[in-house]
Amino acid sequence: MNFENQGVIKRLADQYGPENLTVVLGNGEANGVEVFAETVTEGDPSYAGPLAGVALKIPVYHVLEEEVLSEVPNPLREEKLQLSSLVIDVESMHQVLQAARDKI
Amino acid sequence: MQKGKKIIAIGERDGVPGPVIAECLEGAGYEVVFQVTECFV
């Protein structure tokens, strides 16, 4: 996750409290999802960004996971997410993200 | 997902972009406090 976005997330966590936030990703491939999840739960694994050493423990989901999809109204889901759900393999991301959420 | 949480939407250009995530979550009744689309090249 780039440093600018890490900085924004840190500021939002200060403003609202990390316990009141949820991160929703839209990655197209599983590659990188684990780093995103670790950054907002345990801190920046590269130890270089604003979230280095900052364990915010914010739950993180992918927008195509059933936990999120089931909450999106049907017409919106069909119009905006149906195509993506055909080409993005969310199952491998679900396993990584579920494991990250279980650690919180 | 827990209702009432504020959403940080981090989309991807080659996946689902931030504005789409935000629109879907707002439609589900969540407040989106930040949305961005990251680009990996």
Backbone of each chain as nested JSON, in Angstrom:
{
  "chains": [
    {"id": "A", "residues": [
      {"number": 1, "name": "MET", "atoms": {"N": [0.858, -1.192, 0.0], "CA": [0.0, 0.0, 0.0], "C": [0.889, 1.235, 0.0]}},
      {"number": 2, "name": "ASN", "atoms": {"N": [0.55, 2.199, -0.859], "CA": [1.453, 3.342, -0.936], "C": [1.383, 4.202, 0.332]}},
      {"number": 3, "name": "PHE", "atoms": {"N": [2.45, 4.966, 0.542], "CA": [2.609, 5.682, 1.81], "C": [1.531, 6.74, 2.001]}},
      {"number": 4, "name": "GLU", "atoms": {"N": [1.121, 7.349, 0.892], "CA": [0.103, 8.393, 0.983], "C": [-1.198, 7.812, 1.567]}},
      {"number": 5, "name": "ASN", "atoms": {"N": [-1.594, 6.652, 1.063], "CA": [-2.826, 6.035, 1.552], "C": [-2.676, 5.538, 2.987]}},
      {"number": 6, "name": "GLN", "atoms": {"N": [-1.481, 5.052, 3.316], "CA": [-1.228, 4.655, 4.71], "C": [-1.421, 5.853, 5.634]}},
      {"number": 7, "name": "GLY", "atoms": {"N": [-0.933, 7.004, 5.209], "CA": [-1.061, 8.226, 6.005], "C": [-2.521, 8.615, 6.203]}},
      {"number": 8, "name": "VAL", "atoms": {"N": [-3.312, 8.478, 5.142], "CA": [-4.738, 8.814, 5.235], "C": [-5.433, 7.866, 6.209]}},
      {"number": 9, "name": "ILE", "atoms": {"N": [-5.114, 6.576, 6.118], "CA": [-5.753, 5.588, 6.997], "C": [-5.374, 5.857, 8.457]}},
      {"number": 10, "name": "LYS", "atoms": {"N": [-4.117, 6.23, 8.689], "CA": [-3.674, 6.545, 10.055], "C": [-4.465, 7.742, 10.595]}},
      {"number": 11, "name": "ARG", "atoms": {"N": [-4.638, 8.754, 9.747], "CA": [-5.362, 9.95, 10.172], "C": [-6.841, 9.615, 10.462]}},
      {"number": 12, "name": "LEU", "atoms": {"N": [-7.45, 8.775, 9.592], "CA": [-8.847, 8.387, 9.805], "C": [-8.999, 7.562, 11.084]}},
      {"number": 13, "name": "ALA", "atoms": {"N": [-7.997, 6.727, 11.364], "CA": [-8.037, 5.921, 12.593], "C": [-7.935, 6.827, 13.816]}},
      {"number": 14, "name": "ASP", "atoms": {"N": [-7.136, 7.882, 13.719], "CA": [-7.037, 8.849, 14.823], "C": [-8.36, 9.588, 14.994]}},
      {"number": 15, "name": "GLN", "atoms": {"N": [-8.978, 9.912, 13.862], "CA": [-10.194, 10.72, 13.879], "C": [-11.419, 9.933, 14.371]}},
      {"number": 16, "name": "TYR", "atoms": {"N": [-11.597, 8.725, 13.839], "CA": [-12.817, 7.965, 14.132], "C": [-12.607, 6.827, 15.131]}},
      {"number": 17, "name": "GLY", "atoms": {"N": [-11.339, 6.438, 15.351], "CA": [-11.055, 5.248, 16.145], "C": [-11.014, 4.037, 15.232]}},
      {"number": 18, "name": "PRO", "atoms": {"N": [-9.924, 3.258, 15.272], "CA": [-9.808, 2.112, 14.353], "C": [-10.924, 1.094, 14.538]}},
      {"number": 19, "name": "GLU", "atoms": {"N": [-11.499, 1.031, 15.749], "CA": [-12.568, 0.06, 16.005], "C": [-13.854, 0.413, 15.257]}},
      {"number": 20, "name": "ASN", "atoms": {"N": [-13.921, 1.623, 14.716], "CA": [-15.115, 2.039, 13.973], "C": [-14.926, 1.982, 12.46]}},
      {"number": 21, "name": "LEU", "atoms": {"N": [-13.809, 1.431, 12.02], "CA": [-13.493, 1.415, 10.588], "C": [-13.475, -0.008, 10.031]}},
      {"number": 22, "name": "THR", "atoms": {"N": [-13.733, -0.122, 8.752], "CA": [-13.561, -1.369, 8.009], "C": [-12.943, -1.019, 6.66]}},
      {"number": 23, "name": "VAL", "atoms": {"N": [-11.95, -1.798, 6.238], "CA": [-11.331, -1.583, 4.933], "C": [-11.935, -2.571, 3.936]}},
      {"number": 24, "name": "VAL", "atoms": {"N": [-12.324, -2.065, 2.768], "CA": [-12.84, -2.937, 1.707], "C": [-11.96, -2.775, 0.473]}},
      {"number": 25, "name": "LEU", "atoms": {"N": [-11.378, -3.886, 0.035], "CA": [-10.445, -3.875, -1.094], "C": [-11.149, -4.234, -2.401]}},
      {"number": 26, "name": "GLY", "atoms": {"N": [-10.482, -3.886, -3.507], "CA": [-11.022, -4.249, -4.814], "C": [-9.965, -4.879, -5.704]}},
      {"number": 27, "name": "ASN", "atoms": {"N": [-8.958, -5.481, -5.082], "CA": [-7.848, -6.038, -5.865], "C": [-8.319, -7.016, -6.939]}},
      {"number": 28, "name": "GLY", "atoms": {"N": [-7.627, -6.992, -8.079], "CA": [-7.965, -7.893, -9.164], "C": [-7.283, -9.238, -9.039]}},
      {"number": 29, "name": "GLU", "atoms": {"N": [-6.177, -9.282, -8.272], "CA": [-5.446, -10.537, -8.093], "C": [-5.076, -10.702, -6.625]}},
      {"number": 30, "name": "ALA", "atoms": {"N": [-4.898, -11.969, -6.246], "CA": [-4.592, -12.27, -4.844], "C": [-3.237, -11.702, -4.429]}},
      {"number": 31, "name": "ASN", "atoms": {"N": [-2.345, -11.604, -5.412], "CA": [-1.011, -11.074, -5.147], "C": [-1.119, -9.673, -4.535]}},
      {"number": 32, "name": "GLY", "atoms": {"N": [-0.609, -9.504, -3.35], "CA": [-0.64, -8.175, -2.734], "C": [-1.704, -8.013, -1.664]}},
      {"number": 33, "name": "VAL", "atoms": {"N": [-2.725, -8.871, -1.711], "CA": [-3.82, -8.753, -0.747], "C": [-3.328, -8.978, 0.686]}},
      {"number": 34, "name": "GLU", "atoms": {"N": [-2.404, -9.946, 0.815], "CA": [-1.889, -10.26, 2.148], "C": [-1.156, -9.057, 2.746]}},
      {"number": 35, "name": "VAL", "atoms": {"N": [-0.398, -8.342, 1.896], "CA": [0.329, -7.163, 2.368], "C": [-0.649, -6.061, 2.784]}},
      {"number": 36, "name": "PHE", "atoms": {"N": [-1.707, -5.864, 1.995], "CA": [-2.742, -4.883, 2.349], "C": [-3.333, -5.225, 3.715]}},
      {"number": 37, "name": "ALA", "atoms": {"N": [-3.697, -6.5, 3.866], "CA": [-4.346, -6.926, 5.107], "C": [-3.408, -6.739, 6.294]}},
      {"number": 38, "name": "GLU", "atoms": {"N": [-2.142, -7.112, 6.112], "CA": [-1.186, -6.986, 7.216], "C": [-0.964, -5.519, 7.582]}},
      {"number": 39, "name": "THR", "atoms": {"N": [-0.95, -4.652, 6.558], "CA": [-0.679, -3.234, 6.801], "C": [-1.74, -2.608, 7.703]}},
      {"number": 40, "name": "VAL", "atoms": {"N": [-3.011, -2.96, 7.509], "CA": [-4.066, -2.325, 8.31], "C": [-4.422, -3.109, 9.57]}},
      {"number": 41, "name": "THR", "atoms": {"N": [-3.811, -4.289, 9.736], "CA": [-4.061, -5.026, 10.982], "C": [-2.836, -4.979, 11.895]}},
      {"number": 42, "name": "GLU", "atoms": {"N": [-1.686, -5.415, 11.361], "CA": [-0.482, -5.498, 12.204], "C": [0.495, -4.35, 11.989]}},
      {"number": 43, "name": "GLY", "atoms": {"N": [0.361, -3.618, 10.882], "CA": [1.296, -2.537, 10.572], "C": [2.04, -2.809, 9.279]}},
      {"number": 44, "name": "ASP", "atoms": {"N": [2.641, -1.773, 8.71], "CA": [3.339, -1.88, 7.419], "C": [4.487, -2.884, 7.502]}},
      {"number": 45, "name": "PRO", "atoms": {"N": [4.39, -4.016, 6.779], "CA": [5.446, -5.034, 6.859], "C": [6.786, -4.565, 6.307]}},
      {"number": 46, "name": "SER", "atoms": {"N": [6.778, -3.489, 5.514], "CA": [8.052, -2.988, 4.984], "C": [8.73, -2.053, 5.996]}},
      {"number": 47, "name": "TYR", "atoms": {"N": [8.053, -1.73, 7.049], "CA": [8.563, -0.836, 8.104], "C": [9.026, 0.502, 7.552]}},
      {"number": 48, "name": "ALA", "atoms": {"N": [8.428, 0.938, 6.455], "CA": [8.871, 2.19, 5.833], "C": [7.775, 3.241, 5.811]}},
      {"number": 49, "name": "GLY", "atoms": {"N": [6.524, 2.83, 5.856], "CA": [5.417, 3.779, 5.718], "C": [4.899, 4.283, 7.053]}},
      {"number": 50, "name": "PRO", "atoms": {"N": [3.923, 5.197, 7.01], "CA": [3.332, 5.762, 8.228], "C": [2.721, 4.717, 9.163]}},
      {"number": 51, "name": "LEU", "atoms": {"N": [2.358, 3.555, 8.654], "CA": [1.757, 2.53, 9.509], "C": [2.78, 1.519, 10.036]}},
      {"number": 52, "name": "ALA", "atoms": {"N": [4.063, 1.788, 9.837], "CA": [5.105, 0.911, 10.38], "C": [4.971, 0.853, 11.897]}},
      {"number": 53, "name": "GLY", "atoms": {"N": [4.833, -0.349, 12.434], "CA": [4.736, -0.525, 13.886], "C": [3.411, -0.084, 14.471]}},
      {"number": 54, "name": "VAL", "atoms": {"N": [2.424, 0.227, 13.607], "CA": [1.116, 0.67, 14.088], "C": [0.089, -0.436, 13.809]}},
      {"number": 55, "name": "ALA", "atoms": {"N": [-0.321, -1.15, 14.857], "CA": [-1.261, -2.26, 14.688], "C": [-2.692, -1.745, 14.868]}},
      {"number": 56, "name": "LEU", "atoms": {"N": [-3.307, -1.331, 13.784], "CA": [-4.65, -0.741, 13.871], "C": [-5.752, -1.801, 14.057]}},
      {"number": 57, "name": "LYS", "atoms": {"N": [-5.457, -3.018, 13.645], "CA": [-6.414, -4.131, 13.763], "C": [-7.785, -3.794, 13.147]}},
      {"number": 58, "name": "ILE", "atoms": {"N": [-7.746, -3.189, 11.964], "CA": [-8.978, -2.868, 11.231], "C": [-9.374, -4.092, 10.398]}},
      {"number": 59, "name": "PRO", "atoms": {"N": [-10.609, -4.566, 10.528], "CA": [-11.04, -5.704, 9.701], "C": [-10.979, -5.356, 8.217]}},
      {"number": 60, "name": "VAL", "atoms": {"N": [-10.527, -6.294, 7.404], "CA": [-10.382, -6.026, 5.978], "C": [-11.086, -7.102, 5.158]}},
      {"number": 61, "name": "TYR", "atoms": {"N": [-11.856, -6.639, 4.183], "CA": [-12.648, -7.524, 3.304], "C": [-12.33, -7.196, 1.853]}},
      {"number": 62, "name": "HIS", "atoms": {"N": [-12.649, -8.133, 0.95], "CA": [-12.671, -7.83, -0.477], "C": [-14.132, -7.599, -0.846]}},
      {"number": 63, "name": "VAL", "atoms": {"N": [-14.371, -6.645, -1.743], "CA": [-15.754, -6.285, -2.077], "C": [-16.536, -7.472, -2.659]}},
      {"number": 64, "name": "LEU", "atoms": {"N": [-15.832, -8.466, -3.218], "CA": [-16.528, -9.605, -3.817], "C": [-16.704, -10.772, -2.843]}},
      {"number": 65, "name": "GLU", "atoms": {"N": [-16.22, -10.632, -1.612], "CA": [-16.471, -11.68, -0.624], "C": [-17.968, -11.691, -0.293]}},
      {"number": 66, "name": "GLU", "atoms": {"N": [-18.482, -12.87, 0.013], "CA": [-19.919, -13.009, 0.275], "C": [-20.38, -12.1, 1.417]}},
      {"number": 67, "name": "GLU", "atoms": {"N": [-19.497, -11.911, 2.413], "CA": [-19.837, -11.069, 3.566], "C": [-20.191, -9.64, 3.134]}},
      {"number": 68, "name": "VAL", "atoms": {"N": [-19.568, -9.174, 2.039], "CA": [-19.831, -7.822, 1.537], "C": [-20.922, -7.865, 0.473]}},
      {"number": 69, "name": "LEU", "atoms": {"N": [-20.754, -8.77, -0.489], "CA": [-21.705, -8.875, -1.619], "C": [-23.146, -9.009, -1.151]}},
      {"number": 70, "name": "SER", "atoms": {"N": [-23.339, -9.797, -0.098], "CA": [-24.706, -10.074, 0.359], "C": [-25.391, -8.819, 0.891]}},
      {"number": 71, "name": "GLU", "atoms": {"N": [-24.609, -7.798, 1.207], "CA": [-25.204, -6.573, 1.753], "C": [-25.508, -5.534, 0.67]}},
      {"number": 72, "name": "VAL", "atoms": {"N": [-24.954, -5.719, -0.515], "CA": [-25.163, -4.762, -1.601], "C": [-26.516, -5.045, -2.256]}},
      {"number": 73, "name": "PRO", "atoms": {"N": [-27.351, -4.018, -2.412], "CA": [-28.655, -4.237, -3.046], "C": [-28.499, -4.887, -4.425]}},
      {"number": 74, "name": "ASN", "atoms": {"N": [-29.402, -5.81, -4.73], "CA": [-29.332, -6.606, -5.953], "C": [-29.067, -5.832, -7.244]}},
      {"number": 75, "name": "PRO", "atoms": {"N": [-29.846, -4.773, -7.52], "CA": [-29.644, -4.071, -8.802], "C": [-28.235, -3.481, -8.913]}},
      {"number": 76, "name": "LEU", "atoms": {"N": [-27.731, -2.953, -7.791], "CA": [-26.39, -2.364, -7.762], "C": [-25.33, -3.449, -7.956]}},
      {"number": 77, "name": "ARG", "atoms": {"N": [-25.547, -4.579, -7.309], "CA": [-24.612, -5.701, -7.421], "C": [-24.528, -6.169, -8.871]}},
      {"number": 78, "name": "GLU", "atoms": {"N": [-25.687, -6.302, -9.501], "CA": [-25.693, -6.784, -10.886], "C": [-25.057, -5.785, -11.835]}},
      {"number": 79, "name": "GLU", "atoms": {"N": [-25.326, -4.51, -11.612], "CA": [-24.806, -3.493, -12.524], "C": [-23.306, -3.261, -12.342]}},
      {"number": 80, "name": "LYS", "atoms": {"N": [-22.855, -3.247, -11.097], "CA": [-21.487, -2.807, -10.821], "C": [-20.487, -3.933, -10.558]}},
      {"number": 81, "name": "LEU", "atoms": {"N": [-20.962, -5.067, -10.059], "CA": [-20.009, -6.079, -9.592], "C": [-20.087, -7.417, -10.321]}},
      {"number": 82, "name": "GLN", "atoms": {"N": [-21.154, -7.617, -11.09], "CA": [-21.335, -8.937, -11.694], "C": [-20.19, -9.311, -12.64]}},
      {"number": 83, "name": "LEU", "atoms": {"N": [-19.79, -8.366, -13.47], "CA": [-18.709, -8.641, -14.424], "C": [-17.402, -8.944, -13.698]}},
      {"number": 84, "name": "SER", "atoms": {"N": [-17.097, -8.125, -12.707], "CA": [-15.865, -8.336, -11.93], "C": [-15.873, -9.701, -11.265]}},
      {"number": 85, "name": "SER", "atoms": {"N": [-17.026, -10.108, -10.765], "CA": [-17.075, -11.381, -10.048], "C": [-16.861, -12.565, -10.985]}},
      {"number": 86, "name": "LEU", "atoms": {"N": [-17.025, -12.339, -12.284], "CA": [-16.767, -13.411, -13.256], "C": [-15.276, -13.579, -13.542]}},
      {"number": 87, "name": "VAL", "atoms": {"N": [-14.525, -12.498, -13.447], "CA": [-13.108, -12.557, -13.835], "C": [-12.14, -12.546, -12.65]}},
      {"number": 88, "name": "ILE", "atoms": {"N": [-12.614, -12.16, -11.48], "CA": [-11.726, -12.109, -10.311], "C": [-11.955, -13.35, -9.459]}},
      {"number": 89, "name": "ASP", "atoms": {"N": [-10.857, -14.061, -9.167], "CA": [-10.937, -15.251, -8.319], "C": [-10.844, -14.804, -6.861]}},
      {"number": 90, "name": "VAL", "atoms": {"N": [-11.991, -14.711, -6.224], "CA": [-12.011, -14.139, -4.877], "C": [-11.721, -15.193, -3.801]}},
      {"number": 91, "name": "GLU", "atoms": {"N": [-11.819, -16.478, -4.155], "CA": [-11.702, -17.515, -3.132], "C": [-10.329, -17.498, -2.432]}},
      {"number": 92, "name": "SER", "atoms": {"N": [-9.257, -17.348, -3.223], "CA": [-7.929, -17.337, -2.602], "C": [-7.761, -16.091, -1.73]}},
      {"number": 93, "name": "MET", "atoms": {"N": [-8.374, -14.98, -2.167], "CA": [-8.288, -13.757, -1.365], "C": [-9.107, -13.916, -0.086]}},
      {"number": 94, "name": "HIS", "atoms": {"N": [-10.243, -14.594, -0.206], "CA": [-11.101, -14.808, 0.963], "C": [-10.34, -15.552, 2.06]}},
      {"number": 95, "name": "GLN", "atoms": {"N": [-9.576, -16.567, 1.659], "CA": [-8.848, -17.345, 2.665], "C": [-7.83, -16.48, 3.4]}},
      {"number": 96, "name": "VAL", "atoms": {"N": [-7.102, -15.659, 2.635], "CA": [-6.086, -14.778, 3.232], "C": [-6.745, -13.752, 4.154]}},
      {"number": 97, "name": "LEU", "atoms": {"N": [-7.839, -13.148, 3.677], "CA": [-8.487, -12.086, 4.445], "C": [-9.212, -12.642, 5.675]}},
      {"number": 98, "name": "GLN", "atoms": {"N": [-9.8, -13.827, 5.528], "CA": [-10.461, -14.453, 6.681], "C": [-9.427, -14.743, 7.767]}},
      {"number": 99, "name": "ALA", "atoms": {"N": [-8.249, -15.226, 7.35], "CA": [-7.186, -15.519, 8.319], "C": [-6.746, -14.229, 9.027]}},
      {"number": 100, "name": "ALA", "atoms": {"N": [-6.666, -13.129, 8.263], "CA": [-6.268, -11.846, 8.863], "C": [-7.331, -11.37, 9.853]}},
      {"number": 101, "name": "ARG", "atoms": {"N": [-8.609, -11.554, 9.493], "CA": [-9.696, -11.12, 10.397], "C": [-9.743, -11.976, 11.656]}},
      {"number": 102, "name": "ASP", "atoms": {"N": [-9.432, -13.273, 11.497], "CA": [-9.461, -14.173, 12.654], "C": [-8.397, -13.805, 13.686]}},
      {"number": 103, "name": "LYS", "atoms": {"N": [-7.327, -13.145, 13.219], "CA": [-6.223, -12.787, 14.125], "C": [-6.524, -11.538, 14.95]}},
      {"number": 104, "name": "ILE", "atoms": {"N": [-7.557, -10.778, 14.53], "CA": [-7.857, -9.513, 15.229], "C": [-8.465, -9.805, 16.598]}}
    ]},
    {"id": "B", "residues": [
      {"number": 1, "name": "MET", "atoms": {"N": [-20.185, -8.433, 7.577], "CA": [-19.566, -7.177, 8.018], "C": [-20.417, -6.542, 9.101]}},
      {"number": 2, "name": "GLN", "atoms": {"N": [-19.744, -5.869, 10.0], "CA": [-20.479, -5.23, 11.096], "C": [-21.121, -3.93, 10.631]}},
      {"number": 3, "name": "LYS", "atoms": {"N": [-22.419, -3.815, 10.865], "CA": [-23.139, -2.596, 10.475], "C": [-22.636, -1.393, 11.273]}},
      {"number": 4, "name": "GLY", "atoms": {"N": [-22.7, -0.225, 10.649], "CA": [-22.362, 1.0, 11.359], "C": [-20.903, 1.4, 11.242]}},
      {"number": 5, "name": "LYS", "atoms": {"N": [-20.077, 0.498, 10.694], "CA": [-18.658, 0.841, 10.536], "C": [-18.488, 1.825, 9.387]}},
      {"number": 6, "name": "LYS", "atoms": {"N": [-17.483, 2.661, 9.515], "CA": [-17.144, 3.574, 8.43], "C": [-16.189, 2.851, 7.488]}},
      {"number": 7, "name": "ILE", "atoms": {"N": [-16.394, 3.065, 6.201], "CA": [-15.687, 2.269, 5.194], "C": [-14.536, 3.036, 4.556]}},
      {"number": 8, "name": "ILE", "atoms": {"N": [-13.389, 2.358, 4.479], "CA": [-12.257, 2.841, 3.697], "C": [-12.177, 1.928, 2.475]}},
      {"number": 9, "name": "ALA", "atoms": {"N": [-12.463, 2.472, 1.29], "CA": [-12.505, 1.669, 0.065], "C": [-11.202, 1.845, -0.705]}},
      {"number": 10, "name": "ILE", "atoms": {"N": [-10.452, 0.752, -0.832], "CA": [-9.186, 0.81, -1.571], "C": [-9.321, -0.071, -2.803]}},
      {"number": 11, "name": "GLY", "atoms": {"N": [-9.681, 0.55, -3.907], "CA": [-9.884, -0.191, -5.14], "C": [-8.594, -0.354, -5.925]}},
      {"number": 12, "name": "GLU", "atoms": {"N": [-8.733, -1.052, -7.039], "CA": [-7.569, -1.249, -7.912], "C": [-8.001, -1.064, -9.356]}},
      {"number": 13, "name": "ARG", "atoms": {"N": [-7.129, -0.429, -10.124], "CA": [-7.466, -0.137, -11.516], "C": [-7.792, -1.41, -12.291]}},
      {"number": 14, "name": "ASP", "atoms": {"N": [-7.049, -2.49, -12.042], "CA": [-7.282, -3.737, -12.761], "C": [-8.226, -4.692, -12.018]}},
      {"number": 15, "name": "GLY", "atoms": {"N": [-8.889, -4.173, -11.015], "CA": [-9.867, -4.99, -10.284], "C": [-11.165, -4.214, -10.196]}},
      {"number": 16, "name": "VAL", "atoms": {"N": [-11.576, -3.922, -8.975], "CA": [-12.768, -3.088, -8.766], "C": [-12.281, -1.716, -8.288]}},
      {"number": 17, "name": "PRO", "atoms": {"N": [-12.57, -0.65, -9.042], "CA": [-12.085, 0.691, -8.673], "C": [-12.749, 1.219, -7.394]}},
      {"number": 18, "name": "GLY", "atoms": {"N": [-12.056, 2.135, -6.727], "CA": [-12.557, 2.711, -5.482], "C": [-13.968, 3.278, -5.565]}},
      {"number": 19, "name": "PRO", "atoms": {"N": [-14.283, 4.081, -6.586], "CA": [-15.632, 4.658, -6.656], "C": [-16.741, 3.614, -6.75]}},
      {"number": 20, "name": "VAL", "atoms": {"N": [-16.454, 2.476, -7.391], "CA": [-17.46, 1.411, -7.507], "C": [-17.701, 0.771, -6.139]}},
      {"number": 21, "name": "ILE", "atoms": {"N": [-16.589, 0.519, -5.414], "CA": [-16.73, -0.04, -4.059], "C": [-17.542, 0.925, -3.207]}},
      {"number": 22, "name": "ALA", "atoms": {"N": [-17.205, 2.222, -3.301], "CA": [-17.889, 3.228, -2.488], "C": [-19.38, 3.26, -2.816]}},
      {"number": 23, "name": "GLU", "atoms": {"N": [-19.705, 3.239, -4.093], "CA": [-21.115, 3.296, -4.493], "C": [-21.898, 2.086, -3.961]}},
      {"number": 24, "name": "CYS", "atoms": {"N": [-21.267, 0.914, -4.054], "CA": [-21.941, -0.305, -3.608], "C": [-22.144, -0.3, -2.091]}},
      {"number": 25, "name": "LEU", "atoms": {"N": [-21.127, 0.15, -1.36], "CA": [-21.232, 0.149, 0.105], "C": [-22.189, 1.235, 0.594]}},
      {"number": 26, "name": "GLU", "atoms": {"N": [-22.201, 2.371, -0.093], "CA": [-23.161, 3.418, 0.275], "C": [-24.578, 2.92, 0.008]}},
      {"number": 27, "name": "GLY", "atoms": {"N": [-24.739, 2.184, -1.072], "CA": [-26.041, 1.599, -1.388], "C": [-26.479, 0.593, -0.338]}},
      {"number": 28, "name": "ALA", "atoms": {"N": [-25.482, 0.01, 0.355], "CA": [-25.782, -0.957, 1.415], "C": [-25.992, -0.266, 2.754]}},
      {"number": 29, "name": "GLY", "atoms": {"N": [-25.873, 1.074, 2.756], "CA": [-26.158, 1.816, 3.985], "C": [-24.942, 2.189, 4.811]}},
      {"number": 30, "name": "TYR", "atoms": {"N": [-23.761, 1.963, 4.272], "CA": [-22.543, 2.301, 5.006], "C": [-22.077, 3.722, 4.656]}},
      {"number": 31, "name": "GLU", "atoms": {"N": [-21.332, 4.321, 5.583], "CA": [-20.721, 5.616, 5.321], "C": [-19.285, 5.378, 4.843]}},
      {"number": 32, "name": "VAL", "atoms": {"N": [-18.98, 5.864, 3.66], "CA": [-17.623, 5.709, 3.118], "C": [-16.836, 6.983, 3.428]}},
      {"number": 33, "name": "VAL", "atoms": {"N": [-15.756, 6.853, 4.205], "CA": [-15.008, 8.035, 4.629], "C": [-13.784, 8.302, 3.752]}},
      {"number": 34, "name": "PHE", "atoms": {"N": [-13.413, 7.317, 2.93], "CA": [-12.269, 7.512, 2.038], "C": [-12.341, 6.472, 0.935]}},
      {"number": 35, "name": "GLN", "atoms": {"N": [-12.125, 6.912, -0.286], "CA": [-12.046, 5.939, -1.388], "C": [-10.914, 6.337, -2.313]}},
      {"number": 36, "name": "VAL", "atoms": {"N": [-10.184, 5.331, -2.785], "CA": [-9.045, 5.578, -3.658], "C": [-8.898, 4.378, -4.59]}},
      {"number": 37, "name": "THR", "atoms": {"N": [-8.259, 4.606, -5.721], "CA": [-7.96, 3.5, -6.634], "C": [-6.453, 3.408, -6.78]}},
      {"number": 38, "name": "GLU", "atoms": {"N": [-5.871, 2.304, -6.271], "CA": [-4.428, 2.127, -6.407], "C": [-4.134, 1.505, -7.767]}},
      {"number": 39, "name": "CYS", "atoms": {"N": [-2.937, 1.728, -8.227], "CA": [-2.535, 1.264, -9.55], "C": [-1.193, 0.573, -9.446]}},
      {"number": 40, "name": "PHE", "atoms": {"N": [-1.152, -0.719, -9.798], "CA": [0.109, -1.455, -9.742], "C": [0.631, -1.647, -11.151]}},
      {"number": 41, "name": "VAL", "atoms": {"N": [1.731, -0.994, -11.485], "CA": [2.343, -1.221, -12.807], "C": [3.827, -1.404, -12.654]}}
    ]}
  ]
}
